[in-house]
Amino acid sequence: MQPQPQPLNYTNAAILAPMVRIGTLPVRLMALEYGADLVYTPEVVDKGIVGCERVVNEDNGTIDYLSKGVSIFRTHPSEKSRLVFQIGSANADLALQAALTVAQDVSTIDLNCGCPKRFSIHGGMGAALMEEPEKLCGILKNLVDNCGLPVTCKIRIFPDRERTLKLVKMIEATGIKALAVHCRYRDERPREPGHWDRFKEIVDAVSIPVIANGDIKEYADMARIRELSGCAGVMIARGAEANVSIFRKEGRLPLMDIVRQYMRRCLETRNHHSNTKYCVMQMFVEDTKSPYYKPLCEAKSFRAVCKVFDMEGELDAWIKKQEEHGWPTDLDSAPRKAAESKEKAAKNGKAAVAAAAIVEMATTDSTLGKRKQNDLKDEIPAGASVVEVDGTPVTKKHAGGDGASSQPTPADTPQPDVETEVETTTSIPLA
Ligand SMILES: Cc1cc2nc3c(=O)[nH]c(=O)nc-3n(C[C@H](O)[C@H](O)[C@H](O)COP(=O)(O)O)c2cc1C
């Protein structure tokens, strides 16, 4: 057994939740800038990261984990001491390999045991692990004993209190350093209210720090939930997706300030256009009548997104500087790469590799209204996107989708899902 590393400090910690597509590097950096103490990566499925090549980018110091030229995970040394890398896994060996792959660039390894999506459940990952506590604990124990970093996990709750408490005690006994609890049952949707009343009994049942998650929508909610439950840390997802300055104790900044600052962070980190556009669109999801929303939906390039916010001058200045140094300026070419890898995967007769479908998902122009988008968020099957047909939102299948797809998905094939996929700061060709 390796010497146990120091865990992060969870006491009074404000934490950016793991969020597929949203929690990419620019959003994580902004969350830290506005007061988050810790940030989680989006879930990355074990097989998606194992075998990746680690590359340090000369221009901005970011670090990419590349699979066939596609960035599965991008980080920057400035976030390392506060960065939790979340793994999706159903296999103790693969989970460990995944953790060891990124260990030098992150502070903690987290296992996602709460994802209720079809893709996760079919693969025996996410919330499916809660049904198999021995397996769940086996994965955690292997990580705790061998990965050399503190290990944590994120769960949902069972409707049955006793069953929940039995599980959290088993999990604690593996030696993990903190437990994040999303206070919903596996089958509850985000629009259904979370069970804040269930945190305290979990906090009382274990000695490790508990991180409360679910429906924390205002800065002041963090103090309320701490008082109510005695939890150590508080984790926010959708509140940060809408406006990442939710972590500011002085109050949120106006959305336009956030959007512009976010675009700057995207330039600094060379975030791909499709992910940039997706994240900005999510910021406007509460205000689809905004004059910015339609032009944003129609924006087909990073420049087009900049134009919507009158930021072309900043883009030109950035390009000039990059060119002076001979550094890359391409922020738009991922879909081509994705198409290539999709084509390749199709030729192989396999489900498309995760990255291909993910980039396509992230690139899809959604003109759906807020309610439809929110309602559908939970229902989109892996490898599919939502399009409107005669005003009706429908899911459009892509190669590699599971569930609704005509092809059964092998349990061991990494597939994207709304809550489970690789990062989409992808495919930026490196100099
Ligand atoms: C866009 C989005 C992506 C998510 N991706 C993940 C993920 O990768 N891993 C995970 O454990 N939970 C994921 N979640 C769930 C959140 O981490 C969180 O548990 C849930 O949204 C409840 O918190 P909230 O009420 O603050 O939104 C995701 C949620 C959203 C909205």
PDBQT file of the ligand as one rigid body, heavy atoms in Angstrom, charges set to zero:
ROOT
HETATM    1  C1  LIG A 501     -24.959  19.600 -17.667  1.00  0.00    +0.000 C 
HETATM    2  C2  LIG A 501     -24.765  18.643 -16.532  1.00  0.00    +0.000 A 
HETATM    3  C3  LIG A 501     -23.800  17.671 -16.603  1.00  0.00    +0.000 A 
HETATM    4  C4  LIG A 501     -23.581  16.792 -15.525  1.00  0.00    +0.000 A 
HETATM    5  N1  LIG A 501     -22.536  15.913 -15.572  1.00  0.00    +0.000 NA
HETATM    6  C5  LIG A 501     -22.234  15.158 -14.477  1.00  0.00    +0.000 A 
HETATM    7  C6  LIG A 501     -21.053  14.353 -14.427  1.00  0.00    +0.000 A 
HETATM    8  O1  LIG A 501     -20.257  14.328 -15.371  1.00  0.00    +0.000 OA
HETATM    9  N2  LIG A 501     -20.839  13.624 -13.305  1.00  0.00    +0.000 N 
HETATM   10  C7  LIG A 501     -21.684  13.660 -12.215  1.00  0.00    +0.000 A 
HETATM   11  O2  LIG A 501     -21.406  13.010 -11.198  1.00  0.00    +0.000 OA
HETATM   12  N3  LIG A 501     -22.783  14.423 -12.246  1.00  0.00    +0.000 NA
HETATM   13  C8  LIG A 501     -23.064  15.185 -13.333  1.00  0.00    +0.000 A 
HETATM   14  N4  LIG A 501     -24.151  16.016 -13.313  1.00  0.00    +0.000 N 
HETATM   15  C9  LIG A 501     -24.972  16.096 -12.075  1.00  0.00    +0.000 C 
HETATM   16  C10 LIG A 501     -24.476  17.254 -11.199  1.00  0.00    +0.000 C 
HETATM   17  O3  LIG A 501     -23.125  17.091 -10.823  1.00  0.00    +0.000 OA
HETATM   18  C11 LIG A 501     -25.338  17.415  -9.939  1.00  0.00    +0.000 C 
HETATM   19  O4  LIG A 501     -25.243  16.245  -9.180  1.00  0.00    +0.000 OA
HETATM   20  C12 LIG A 501     -26.809  17.680 -10.254  1.00  0.00    +0.000 C 
HETATM   21  O5  LIG A 501     -26.977  18.558 -11.342  1.00  0.00    +0.000 OA
HETATM   22  C13 LIG A 501     -27.507  18.279  -9.021  1.00  0.00    +0.000 C 
HETATM   23  O6  LIG A 501     -26.894  19.499  -8.656  1.00  0.00    +0.000 OA
HETATM   24  P1  LIG A 501     -27.585  20.936  -8.962  1.00  0.00    +0.000 P 
HETATM   25  O7  LIG A 501     -28.947  20.905  -8.370  1.00  0.00    +0.000 OA
HETATM   26  O8  LIG A 501     -26.671  21.952  -8.355  1.00  0.00    +0.000 OA
HETATM   27  O9  LIG A 501     -27.685  21.047 -10.473  1.00  0.00    +0.000 OA
HETATM   28  C14 LIG A 501     -24.391  16.873 -14.374  1.00  0.00    +0.000 A 
HETATM   29  C15 LIG A 501     -25.406  17.849 -14.317  1.00  0.00    +0.000 A 
HETATM   30  C16 LIG A 501     -25.583  18.728 -15.368  1.00  0.00    +0.000 A 
HETATM   31  C17 LIG A 501     -26.642  19.795 -15.261  1.00  0.00    +0.000 C 
ENDROOT
TORSDOF 0
